[in-house]
Structure formats: C-alpha cells, structure tokens
C-alpha cells in the first residue's frame, strides 16, 4: 500500500485531463455526491483547506459516533473492468481514523444495486488506520484505490483480493454507487479529515460550487420576442493553470443582445480565458432575442366585371412554435468539450379567417382589410348575379354556368369562438359583412340577400347554433363576443331573416 505526501506528486501535473470529460448537456462531471450527516457526525463543504480549487469536504465524527461518509452516484453505470483510475486526496486532522471504500455493482442490468439480487455485488476495502500507513497528518496524501484489498460483502468464499483481480472475477458488473467512509478512532473524542479531488476514471469531484452545474443551461421555453438567457459553466480540473477558449454557435433565428462578461473584442461569440487556476470555475451569461411577429397591413381593393370569377383569402395571427438550439465548444489545446441547449419558442394562439367566392355572370366586390399581430378586420361587399359565360380557347370555347358561391370561416383560437357562413347555388347574391377577430373583441355582422342555399353557424362558451336556408331570403345577423379581465359576454346572435315570398 502506498500513501504519497504532496511533495511527491509532481508527475500528476502531466495528466491530460480537461474539465472532466462529460456527455453533452450534463454538468462538468457526471458524478453526483451526497455528504452524510448524523447526530454524532457531519460532512460539509469547507473553505478551510483544499487540495484543488478553494474547497474540500470536511468529515468529522464526535465521541459517541461511529462513522461518517460521502456517497458518490454515477449518472451512467461504469463497467468495473473499465475502471482504470480511482484515487482521492486526504488530509488527516484529529484522531487515528480508518477509511473504507465500498463499490456497489449492478449485475442484472437494472442500473441499480439490490442486496436481494444474486447478480448484484458489493465490494468493500479492508479498513486500515492512518497510523498503519505512511499517511502524514495535517498534509495532503493521495489514496489510490488500487493499492487497497477488497472483500465481497456476504460472500466468505470470495476471499480477499486486489482490485485488479476483482475486476477480472466480476467482469461484466457495473459500478452504480460508491461509499467513502471515515470510521472514528475510539481512543479520542473526535476524528476528522479533509477529502478533496476524488477522481474516478476521467471524472472529478473537487467540491467547487459550480462543479455540478450543467455546461450549458437555458430555459425550457420562452414566448416569441422574449430573450433567452444561456449560462455557460467552465472549469479547470487539471493540476496546473490552463488557457480556455469558449465558442458559441447561435441559432440563426436568434439575435445577440449582450453577455456578461463581454466576448472577445470584435466578436459576439468567443471568450478567451487566460491562465485559469486549478479548480477554478466561471460562468458566462448570454442574452439572445427571438423573433416576434410584427407584420401590419391596410388594404382596400375593388373588382367589377362580367365573366367567371374566383377569389379566396386566408389570414392568421397564429404563430407556430419552434425549437432554438445553441451549441458551445470549450477547448484547450487539442482537447474539446461540447454541449448544447434547446429552448422551445412557444406558439402564439391567435385568430384565423378564411373567405372565398366564385361564380359566373355579373360581379362587383369591394374588400377592406386591416391586419396586425393581434387583430384581423375584414369588410366585404359583394354583388353578383348569375349568367352563362364562355371562355375562348384557340380551338374551342368553354362554357361556364356556375351559380354563385361565397363563404367565410373564422376562429378566435385564444377564446375558442368560431363562426361559419356559406352561401351556394345562388342565382343572385348580395352580401355585406364586417368581421373583427381580436384579443378582447370579436364579432361578425352580416347583411345578405340571396336566392339559393345557405349554412350558418356559431360556437362559443355559452353554446352554439347551426342554421340552414333554402330559397329566396334576406338575412340580417349580428354576433358579438367581448372579454374583460372579469368576465366574458356572448349576446344572442341577433338574427333577423325572412323569405322574399313572405314579403
């Protein structure tokens, strides 16, 4: 067994490790830890002593206590046979304590340890006091897990063996949890030690505040036109200062607003961090703006003539949602760490208005349109009468004898109110309508005289109606829906209609 005081570890300065390699989207290390606490023992993050960075974990057990521990969780199980490095640094303070490592192994591939599972296993090292080793008090000493010997809990036949031999004998099992336990020296009133820089494979725990942060963090969703705030966390898990370059790749549907700290001069997406000390961490906060619909229109058009006519229109204040994904690369020399974050730009539920008309004969139409991201207004005046129409081609004529059809469907999706009007197979059609769809007011006012068929309908919070007409009719209808912060009102449709034969 070898316990090295700090003066003998200069060779570790050449270990090629940057920022604890991690899966994109996770923290700087994919190791989580829990510091134990009991009535007679405590473990907490301390700034009093540190081997790496500014903090370490301080463990202490009082007179009536027995032990205190740190529990390490792996986000993804690590195959035991792939564990190539496992060490930590210990600074003994009071008493002659004993340290024990326990590895909880998943053998049935359910990503957890269960003592009732015959395929799961639990390895624990043989306890040894500091006085039984060359560990120096009040100094940082490295504990190499591969220098300890282990037994398989609950299996006396397994015997005591080295970690390399256990890896071979338990090949295929995966580490899901680790205990690092400090047992009390019964001869003194208190046992305590500092522990820092736990390295498991390429993953590091050094108890720094930003260590468990995600490399890139962003809100899950925002409204169109809002700012997205990205937080990039970087750190140095080497044992020497490093130069880092942070480079952002922005989504094309966003616009850079500002960042703290500011990016390198002349750029909006590059930060160079010089001589970042060992254990140091930092954050960059970036604000990006998203696109907000802002189209406005004011239109008036008039058409008159004889022949075949077909017209249609569709307007919508709805806005589809979309995903914004930004990528970050943190590099130092040949080593690169990448991560990404996706934010959903929420859709806007607005209003939709569709209208159309077609037929052959005499036609006159006047349309007035006003549009904004929160309001649609449409005024239509249509006078049409049926007559056969021919369309001349070089070798033949095409005869159109289409009766007049006209209609409109509109929906306020925010308020869940819908209207529909359809006039068809009409020999004449005189239609005047005004429609507004807005956040607080929506209405459809219609005056119509026709000879043919008609279907009309309305659906709102207070109910719905459907109407069908066949013959020669004059219709006057006003339907209005209004909302305030306190209530909403849906007056009766206010329909007046009569058959021309009844006049």
N, C-alpha and C positions, 0 to 999 in steps of 0.2 A: 504494500500500500504506500502511495506517495502523496505527501501533503507539501505543496510548494509555497513558501512565503513569497510575497510580492516581488522581492528583488530578483527572483529567478525566472521571470516570465516574459522577458523582452521578445522572445521568439513569437509570442502571440500577436505582436504588432503587425505581422505579415499575413494574418488570416484574411483571405479575400471575401469579406462579408460586407454588404451594403444594406443598411436599413432593414435587416431581417427580411429576406425574400418572402413575398406574400402573394396570395392569389388576388387578382384584380378585384377591387371593390371591398376588400377586407381591411382590417387595421394593419399597422406597420408590422405586427406579429400576429399570427393566428393562434396564439396561446392566450387563454383567459386564466386568471388566477383568483383565488379566494383566500384572504387572510383570516385564519381562525381566531376565535375569541371564546373564552370561558370565564368562569367565576375566578379561577386562580391562574389564568394565563392569558396572554394577549399577543397579537401580531398586528403591526401597523406600519404604514409608510413613514419613514423618518428622514429628516434632513441633517441629522447629527453626524452621520458617517455615510460615505458612499465609495464604491469602487469605480463605478461607471456613471457619469452624469452627476446629479445633485442628490439623489435619493437612494435609499435602500430599504429593505424590510427589517424591522427590529422585532425579534421574538424574545419573550420573557415568560418564565414560569415562577410563581411565588411558592412559599414554603409548603402550602397544602396542595399544590398542584402536582400533576404528573407529566403532562406534555402539552405542547402547542405546535400547530402545523400550518404549512402553506399547501393548498390544494391547487394543482395545475390541471386545466382542462384543455384538450386538443379539439379544435373545431372539426378537424378531419382525422380519423384514426390513423396512427403511424405504424406501419408494419415493424414488428420488433426486430426482424432481421435487417431492416434498412436503417436502424438507429446507428449512426456512425460517430456521434459525438454527444456527450451528456456530461456537463460539468456545471459548477457554481462556485461562487466565492463567499467565504465565511470569515467573519471577524469575531472571534470569541471574546466575550466580555467577563461575565461573572460565572463562577462555578466550573465544574468539570462535566459538561453536558455530553450527551450522546446524540448522534444524528443517524437517522434511518431513512432510506428511500424505499418507496413501495410503488410498483408498477402494476396497474390494473389492466388486464388484457382481455380483449374481445376475441373469442374463438368461433362463435356461432354467427358472426357477421350481422348482428343486430345493432352495431355501433354503440354498445354499452357493456358494462360489466355486471354480471349477475352471479352471486355466490352459489346459486342453485343450479347453474348451468355447468354441465360436466366438461364442456369445451372451453369455457372461460377459465382464466387463471390469474393468480395474484403472486407476484414476485416481491420479496422484501429482503433488503440487505441486512447483514448481521451487524447489530449495534456495536459501536466502539466509542469509548470516551476520548475526549481530546488528549488526555494525558497518555493514552495508548498509542498515539501517533506523534508525528513531528510537527503538528499544527502549533503555530505560535500564537500566544494570547495577545489581544489588542493589535493584531495585524491582519491584513487580508491574506487568506490562504485559499488555494484552489482545491476543491474536492472533485476528483474525477470519478464518475460513477463506474467506470470500467476497472477501477482499482479495488472495488468492493466485491464481496462474495454474497451470494443470494440463496434463499431457500424458497421453495414453493409452498405457499400457505396451505395448511391442511393436507399436505402430501409428504409423509415421512419417507416414503420410498424414493422420492426425487432427490433427496440429499442436498448438500451444499455445493454450489458450483459458481464458476466465474460468469460474468455477464455474457462474454463471448460464447461460452458453452450453452448457456440458457437460450441464447438467440438461435443456436443450431437445434437444440432439443425442442424448442417451442416455435419452430418455423411456421409461419402462416398466421400466427396470432398478432393482434394489433393493439398498440397502446392507446387507451382512451382517457386515462386519468392517472395522475401521479401524486403521491403524498411525499412531502418533505417535512419530517417530524423532528422536533428538538425535544429530547427527554431530559427531565430535571436531574441534577446532581443532588442526591438525597442527603449529602453531608453539609450542604449550605442552605441558606434561607432563600436564595434566588439564583436562577440560572438564566443567562441571556446571551444573545449573539446577534450580529447584523448579517444579513444574507443579501447578495446582490449578483447581478449578471448571470442569471440562470440560462444556460444555452443548451437547447435540445435540438440536435441536428443543426439546421440553419435558422432556427427560431430563437428569439431572445426575449427574456423578461428582465428589465432593469428598473422597474418600479417608477418610471418617469410619468408625470401626469398625462401627457399626450400620447403615450405609447399605445394605448388601446383604442385610440381614435381611428376611424376609417381614413384611408389615404385621401379619398375624395368623398365629400359629403354634400348632399343637396336636398332640397325639399322634394317630397314625392310628387307634388302638383302645385301649379300656380294658375291664376286667371290670365287670359290674354291681355297683353300690355303691361303685366306686372314684371318686377325684377326677380331674377333667380340669383340667389346667393350661394356660391360654391365656397367650401372650405377645404383647402388642401393642407394636409399634415405631412411633414417630412421630419426625418431624424437621422442621427448618426449612431449606428450600433457597432462601428469599428472601435478600435482602441487607440486611434490616432485621429487628428483633425482631417476633414475631407472638404473638397470643393464640390458643390452640388449645382446642377442646372435643372430648373423646373420649367417645363414647356407645356403650355396648354394648346389644345386643338378645339376651337369653338365650333359649335353647330352653326351652319350658315343662316339659320333663321333667328339668330340672336345677335345683339349688338353690345360691344364692350362699353361699360359705363365708367367704372372705376375699380381700383383694387388697393388693398392695404396689406403689406407695403406696396408701393408703386412698382410696376415692372421695370425692366432694364430700359434705359433711355432709347427712344426711337421705336419701342415695341409696345405691344399690348398683351403679350402672351408669354414672355420669357423672364425668368428671375434667376440670377446667379448669386449663390450663397457661398461666400469665401470662408475657408478655414472654420467649418462648423465643428465645435469641440466634441469629443467623445461623449455620448449620452445626451447631447443637446437635441432638442426638438423645437420646431416652429410651425407656424401656420400662415397661410396666405388666404385672404378673403376676397373673392372676386364677385362683382355685381354685373350681371348681364341683363339687358332688356329684351323682352319678347315683343312680337308684332301684335298690334291691336287693330282690328278693322276700323277704317276711318272714311270709307267712301261716302260721298254725298252727291245727290243728283236732283236736278229740277228740269223737267222735260214737258213740252207741250207739242202734240202732233195732230194733224188733221188730214184726212184722206176722203176723197169723193170720186165716184166713177160708176161705170156700168160694165159688168163682166163677172168673172169669177174672182172671189176674194177669200183669202185665208190669212189669219193673223193669230199670233199667240205670244204670250209673255209669261215669264216666271221671275219672281223676286223673292229674296230671302234675307233676313237679318240674322239667321243662324250662322254659326261659325264652327267648323269641325275641329275637334281636338287633335293634337299631335304630340309626339314624343320628341324631346330635345335631349340629345346625348352629347356630353363633352368628355374628352379624353385628356389625361395628364400623363406625362413621362418625367420621371425623376432619374437623372443619370449622374454617374460619377465615373469617369474613365470609360472602361468597357462594360460596366455594369449598368443595367437599366431596370427600372421598376415602373410598371404601367398600371393605371386604374381608370375607371370610367364611372360616371354617374348619369342617370336618366331621370328627367323630370317631365311629368305629363302636363302639357298646357291644356287646361280643361276646355271643353267645347262651350260655346255660347248657345243657349236655347233661346231662339228668337221667334220670328213670325215668318210664315210662308204664304205667298199669294200667287196663284196661277190663273190665267184667264185665256180665252180663245174665242174666235168666231170664224165662221166660213159659210159660204153660200154663193149663189149666182143671181145676178139681177142688179138692181139699183142699190148703191151703198154709200153711206156717209158716216164717218166716225171722227170723233174728237176725243183725244185722250190727254189727261193731265197727270203727271207722275211726280211725286216728291219722295225722296229716299234718303235715309240716314241710318247709321248702325243701330238705332233704337226705334225707328218709325218707318212705316210704309203708308203712303197715301196715294190712292188711285181714284180718279174721276173719269167715268166713261159715258159718252153719249153716242148711241148707235141707232141709226135709222136705216132699215133695209127692207126691200120688198122683192118678192121672187119674180124671176123672168128667165126663160131659157137663154143660154149663152153658148156661142160657138168659139172654138179656138182653132185658128187656121194653121195647118202644117203644110209643108211643100207639096205633099201628095194627097192629103186628106184633111178633113175637118173633124174636130172632136166636139161633141155636143154635151154641154153641162146643163143639167136640170135639177141641181141640188137645192133643196129647201134650206132655209137659214137656221144655223145653229150658233148658239152663243152660251158661254158659261163662265163661272168663276168659282174657285175653291180657295178658301183662306183659313189659316190656323194660327192662333196665338199659342205657341207651344209652352211659353212660360206660364200662362194662365189656364191652359187646357180648354180653350174655346175654339169651336170650329163652325164655319158656315159653308154652305154649298148652294149654288144656283145653276140650273141647267135648262135652257130653252132650246127646243129642237123640232124639226119637221114643221117649221113655221113658214107660212106664205108671206107674212109680214111680221116685222119685229122692231118695235120702238122701245129702246132700253136706255134708261138713265140711272146711273148708280154712283154712289160715293162710298168708298171703303177706307177705313183707317185702322191699322194694327199697331199698337204701341204698348209700352210697359204698363201704363196706368189707364189707358182708354182704348177701347176697340169698338168699332161699330160698322154696320153695313146698312145703308139706306138705298132702297131700290124703288123706282117707278118704271112699270113695264106694261106695254100693250102688245099682245101677240095673238096670232091665230095658229095654234098648233099644240104641242105638248110642253109641259114644264115639270121639273122636280126641284124642290127647295127643301133645305134642312138646316137645323141649328142644334148645336150641342154645347151646353155649358154646365157649370157646377150645380145649377138649380134644376136641370132637366134637359130635355131635348124634344124636337118635333121634326116630323117629315111630312111634306105636302106634295101632292101630285095633281096636275091640272091637265085637262084635255078639252080643247075648244077655243073659243074666242074670249079672252079675258083681259081685264085691266087690273093690275096689282100695284098697291102702294104698301111698302113694308119698311119699318124702322126697327132695327135691333141694336141695342147698345149695352156694352159691358164696361163697368168702371170699377177701379180698385183704389182704395186708400190704404193707409197703414193699419187701419182698424177693421175695415170690412170691405166687402165687395157687393156690388148690386148688379142684378140681371133683370131689368124690366121685361114685361111681356113683349113678344115680338111686335106687337102693334100692326098686325097685318090687316089691310083692307083690300078686298077683291070682289069683283062682280063679273058676271058673264055679260058680254055685249048683247046677248039675246034678251037679258033681263032689263036692259035699259029702256 
